[in-house]
Amino acid sequence: MPDVPDNAAEAVGGDAETIEIPASPTDGTDQPSLPPVQPPSGAFILQLFLIPMLIVGIVVMVWLTFSWLAHVGSDPHDLVRDLEKLNKGSWQKALTLSNLLRDRNNDLLKDDSALAQDLVKVLESELENARMSPERIKLRFFLCHCLGEFRLVDGIPSLVKAARLERDPAEAEVRLAAIASLAKLTVQIGSDRMREHQQVFDVLDEASRIREANPSLQHRNRLPAAAAYALGMIGDAASLERLAQLLIDANPSIRFNAATGLARYGDERAIPVLLQMLDLSNEQALVGTTTPEEHLQQRVFLVKNGIEAGRQYARIAGHGPGVSRFAEALERVIDSNLPTELRLRAKAALLELRE
């Protein structure tokens, strides 16, 4: 019987070193012994609890610091005082103030007369100075939007002035902002209170009649559609009559805004144009769009607004030929390939009519 080598190294031949595997320690019963149990040291506790708590504390402090920095200077009255200094960053403060006024958590600001009057002073100063730098234009733009957020009439004269004033094409944006704010302010204070201010109807009526053929003045042709929307918010007899005249305008945006305003007050004259908004074969509604994505976006926008305007009309008008025609248009929308959300909206409107 051949000799068995004493270790693995010799088994493969050669002069490799022997690898010795230590024997497992035993306690006499051939079972491995466990290390003795010792209480945790202070260093262990420090690593396990205190260091993670310290890290969390640092993260919280950093978050609170950034949160504090984000709100520094966000006090509305401080912002207005800063606006009075009039520097290149003033428009950003006006934007911040506009956002604060729109925040539901700051609802009481909408009744702050002192704040509104201070903003009026800044806007009046800017309108008088007539500076046309981009920063000044943006400042007037956001000041107008701020005044539209109040539940006060303090800003009406200044908004009317801004809606009418144009000494440079750049001020068209300010005019649009002023008209939009008059519409928003009508919601805030109520149409009845707005109707007491004849100058509001006058400036909107003027803006709704603007038609510029001069290429250098084409920017003004955006004003009539905005004015039609604002007139539809006011809704007195004079405003509705002017909207009825705009139903035959060549510009579809003007027609659609006029119909929406009339529908809001249950005026049956809105129905033919309202049905145009819901007509999926109406290509004129897509004028100004070029790509399929823009076509769809415009179609969805018009149909959505048409559905809502029709619902408002039906709630006031009740049953009648106009409501029946609206229901038929809704059925076509439901059977279309428009986005599901829009078809569900049309179905909800139809159920509301039938109930």
C-alpha positions in Angstrom: 0.0 0.0 0.0 1.6 3.3 -1.0 2.4 6.0 1.6 -0.2 8.7 2.0 1.3 12.3 2.1 1.0 14.1 5.3 -0.4 17.3 3.8 -2.0 18.7 0.6 1.2 20.4 -0.6 3.0 17.1 -0.7 0.0 15.5 -2.5 0.6 17.7 -5.6 4.3 17.3 -5.3 6.7 20.2 -5.0 8.0 22.3 -2.3 4.9 24.4 -1.5 4.4 25.4 2.1 2.1 23.4 4.2 -1.3 25.1 5.0 -2.3 24.3 8.5 -6.0 24.6 9.5 -6.3 25.3 13.2 -8.6 23.1 15.1 -11.9 24.5 16.4 -11.7 25.4 20.1 -13.8 23.2 22.3 -15.0 23.2 25.8 -14.5 19.5 26.2 -17.9 18.7 24.7 -16.9 19.2 21.1 -19.2 22.3 20.9 -17.8 25.7 19.8 -17.6 28.2 22.7 -19.3 31.6 22.5 -17.6 34.9 23.4 -18.5 36.3 26.8 -21.4 38.7 26.9 -20.4 42.2 27.8 -22.5 45.4 28.3 -22.4 47.8 25.3 -19.7 50.5 25.6 -20.3 54.2 25.4 -18.7 54.4 22.0 -21.1 51.8 20.7 -24.2 53.7 22.0 -22.7 56.9 20.5 -22.4 55.3 17.1 -25.9 53.7 17.3 -28.0 56.5 18.5 -26.4 59.9 18.9 -24.6 60.1 15.5 -27.8 59.3 13.4 -29.7 61.8 15.6 -27.0 64.4 14.9 -27.2 63.8 11.2 -31.0 64.1 11.2 -30.8 67.3 13.2 -28.4 68.8 10.7 -30.7 67.9 7.8 -33.7 69.5 9.6 -31.7 72.7 10.3 -30.6 73.0 6.7 -34.2 72.6 5.5 -35.5 75.2 8.0 -32.7 77.6 6.9 -33.7 77.3 3.2 -37.4 77.6 4.1 -36.6 80.8 6.1 -34.6 82.2 3.3 -37.4 81.5 0.9 -39.8 83.5 3.0 -37.5 86.4 3.9 -38.9 89.6 2.3 -42.3 87.9 1.6 -44.3 90.1 3.9 -46.7 91.9 1.5 -46.3 95.3 3.0 -42.5 94.9 3.0 -42.7 93.9 -0.7 -44.7 97.1 -1.5 -42.2 99.3 0.3 -39.5 97.7 -1.7 -41.5 98.3 -4.9 -41.5 102.0 -4.1 -37.7 102.0 -4.4 -38.1 101.0 -8.1 -35.0 99.0 -9.2 -34.4 96.3 -11.8 -35.7 93.6 -9.5 -39.0 95.3 -8.6 -41.0 93.3 -11.1 -39.9 90.1 -9.3 -41.3 91.5 -6.0 -44.5 92.3 -7.8 -44.6 88.7 -9.1 -44.1 87.4 -5.6 -46.8 89.6 -4.3 -49.2 88.4 -7.0 -48.5 84.8 -6.0 -49.1 85.6 -2.3 -52.5 87.2 -3.2 -53.5 84.1 -5.1 -52.5 81.8 -2.2 -55.7 80.6 -0.3 -53.7 80.8 2.9 -53.5 84.6 2.4 -57.2 85.2 1.8 -57.4 88.1 4.2 -55.0 90.1 2.0 -57.7 90.5 -0.6 -59.5 92.8 1.8 -56.4 94.9 2.8 -57.3 98.4 1.6 -54.0 99.9 2.6 -52.1 97.3 0.6 -54.3 97.9 -2.4 -53.9 101.7 -2.2 -50.1 101.3 -2.0 -50.1 99.2 -5.1 -52.2 101.7 -6.9 -49.7 104.4 -6.1 -46.9 102.4 -7.5 -48.8 101.6 -10.7 -49.9 105.2 -11.1 -46.3 106.3 -10.8 -45.2 103.8 -13.4 -47.9 104.8 -15.8 -46.9 108.4 -15.5 -43.2 107.8 -15.9 -43.7 105.9 -19.1 -40.5 104.0 -19.0 -40.4 101.2 -21.6 -37.6 99.0 -20.5 -38.5 95.3 -20.2 -38.2 95.4 -16.5 -40.6 98.4 -16.2 -43.1 96.7 -18.6 -43.0 93.5 -16.5 -43.5 95.6 -13.3 -46.7 97.2 -14.7 -47.8 93.8 -16.0 -47.6 92.2 -12.5 -49.0 95.2 -10.7 -52.1 95.0 -12.8 -52.4 91.3 -12.0 -52.0 92.1 -8.3 -54.9 94.6 -8.3 -57.2 92.0 -9.9 -56.8 89.7 -6.9 -58.4 92.1 -4.4 -62.1 92.2 -3.3 -61.9 95.9 -3.4 -62.7 98.6 -6.0 -59.6 100.7 -5.2 -57.7 99.6 -8.3 -60.4 100.0 -10.9 -59.4 103.6 -12.1 -55.8 102.6 -12.5 -56.7 99.4 -14.3 -58.9 101.3 -16.7 -56.1 103.7 -17.3 -53.6 100.9 -17.9 -56.1 99.1 -20.3 -56.4 102.2 -22.4 -52.8 103.5 -22.4 -50.3 102.6 -25.1 -47.3 104.7 -26.0 -45.2 101.9 -27.3 -46.1 98.4 -28.7 -44.5 96.8 -25.6 -47.4 98.3 -23.5 -49.9 96.0 -25.3 -48.9 93.3 -22.7 -49.8 95.8 -19.9 -53.2 96.5 -21.6 -53.9 92.8 -21.8 -53.0 92.3 -18.1 -55.3 95.2 -17.1 -58.2 93.9 -19.1 -57.7 90.4 -17.7 -57.6 91.9 -14.2 -60.8 93.7 -14.7 -62.4 90.4 -15.6 -60.9 88.8 -12.5 -61.9 91.7 -10.3 -65.5 91.3 -11.5 -65.5 87.8 -10.0 -63.9 89.0 -6.8 -66.3 91.9 -6.1 -69.3 90.6 -8.0 -70.8 91.7 -11.3 -73.4 94.0 -9.6 -70.7 96.1 -8.0 -68.6 96.2 -11.2 -71.6 97.4 -13.2 -71.6 100.6 -11.0 -68.4 101.6 -12.7 -69.3 102.9 -16.2 -65.7 103.5 -17.1 -65.1 99.8 -17.1 -67.7 99.1 -19.7 -66.4 102.1 -21.7 -62.8 100.9 -21.9 -63.9 97.3 -22.7 -66.2 98.4 -25.4 -63.4 100.5 -26.9 -61.0 97.5 -26.8 -63.6 95.2 -28.3 -63.8 97.5 -31.4 -60.0 97.5 -32.2 -59.2 96.0 -35.6 -55.7 96.9 -36.9 -54.7 96.2 -40.5 -51.4 98.0 -40.1 -48.7 95.3 -39.7 -46.9 97.4 -37.1 -50.0 97.5 -34.9 -51.1 93.8 -35.2 -50.3 93.3 -31.5 -53.5 95.3 -30.7 -55.7 92.6 -32.3 -55.3 90.5 -29.2 -57.3 93.0 -27.2 -60.8 92.5 -28.5 -61.0 88.8 -27.5 -59.8 89.7 -24.0 -62.4 92.5 -23.8 -65.1 90.1 -25.0 -64.3 87.8 -22.2 -64.4 90.6 -19.6 -67.7 91.9 -20.9 -69.1 88.4 -20.5 -68.1 88.5 -16.8 -70.0 91.8 -16.2 -73.1 90.7 -18.0 -75.3 93.8 -17.9 -77.6 94.7 -20.7 -75.1 96.9 -22.5 -72.4 94.2 -22.2 -74.6 91.4 -23.5 -75.7 93.5 -26.4 -72.1 94.2 -27.4 -71.3 90.5 -27.1 -74.3 89.7 -29.4 -72.7 92.0 -32.0 -69.4 90.2 -31.7 -70.9 86.8 -32.5 -70.5 87.5 -36.2 -66.9 88.7 -36.0 -64.4 87.2 -38.4 -62.0 86.3 -35.6 -63.1 83.0 -34.0 -61.5 83.8 -30.7 -63.7 86.9 -30.4 -66.8 84.9 -31.4 -66.1 82.1 -29.0 -65.5 84.5 -26.0 -68.7 86.4 -26.9 -70.7 83.2 -27.0 -69.2 82.0 -23.7 -70.2 85.3 -22.1 -73.8 85.2 -23.4 -74.2 81.6 -22.3 -73.1 82.5 -18.8 -76.4 84.5 -18.5 -78.6 82.1 -20.4 -78.8 84.2 -23.6 -80.0 81.9 -26.4 -78.1 84.0 -29.0 -75.0 82.2 -27.8 -76.2 78.8 -29.1 -75.1 78.8 -32.8 -71.5 79.8 -31.9 -71.5 77.6 -28.9 -72.2 74.7 -31.2 -69.3 75.8 -33.5 -67.0 75.3 -30.5 -68.3 71.7 -30.1 -68.3 70.9 -33.8 -65.5 68.4 -34.4 -65.5 69.2 -38.1 -65.0 72.9 -37.7 -61.6 73.5 -39.1 -61.8 77.3 -38.7 -61.5 76.8 -35.0 -57.9 75.5 -35.6 -56.7 78.6 -37.4 -53.3 79.5 -36.1 -52.2 76.0 -35.3 -49.7 74.1 -37.4 -48.8 70.7 -35.9 -51.1 67.8 -35.1 -50.3 68.3 -31.4 -51.4 72.0 -31.6 -54.6 70.9 -33.5 -55.5 68.5 -30.7 -54.7 71.0 -28.0 -56.8 73.7 -29.5 -59.7 71.3 -30.2 -59.6 70.0 -26.6 -59.5 73.6 -25.3 -62.5 74.7 -27.3 -64.6 71.6 -26.6 -63.9 71.8 -22.9 -64.9 75.5 -22.8 -67.9 74.8 -25.0 -69.1 72.1 -22.6 -68.8 74.3 -19.6 -70.5 77.3 -21.3 -73.3 75.0 -22.4 -73.8 73.7 -18.9 -74.1 77.3 -17.6 -76.6 78.1 -20.3 -78.7 75.1 -19.6 -78.8 75.7 -15.8 -80.4 79.1 -16.5 -82.4 78.5 -19.7 -83.8 75.1 -18.5 -85.4 73.1 -21.4 -85.7 74.4 -24.9 -84.4 74.1 -28.5 -81.0 75.5 -27.5 -80.6 72.9 -24.8 -81.6 70.1 -27.1 -79.1 71.1 -29.7 -76.5 71.3 -27.0 -77.3 67.8 -25.9 -77.0 66.5 -29.4 -73.5 68.1 -29.7 -72.5 66.4 -26.4 -73.5 63.0 -27.8 -71.2 63.5 -30.8 -68.3 64.4 -28.4 -69.0 61.3 -26.4 -68.8 59.1 -29.5 -65.6 60.8 -30.8 -62.0 59.8 -30.4 -61.1 62.8 -28.2 -59.2 62.2 -25.0 -61.2 60.1 -22.4 -61.2 62.8 -19.8 -63.0 65.1 -22.3 -65.6 62.5 -23.3 -66.3 61.8 -19.6 -66.8 65.5 -19.1 -69.3 65.5 -22.0 -71.1 62.5 -20.5 -71.4 64.1 -17.1 -72.9 67.3 -18.8 -75.4 65.2 -20.7 -76.5 63.3 -17.6 -76.9 66.7 -15.9 -79.2 67.8 -18.7 -81.3 64.7 -18.6 -81.7 64.9 -14.8 
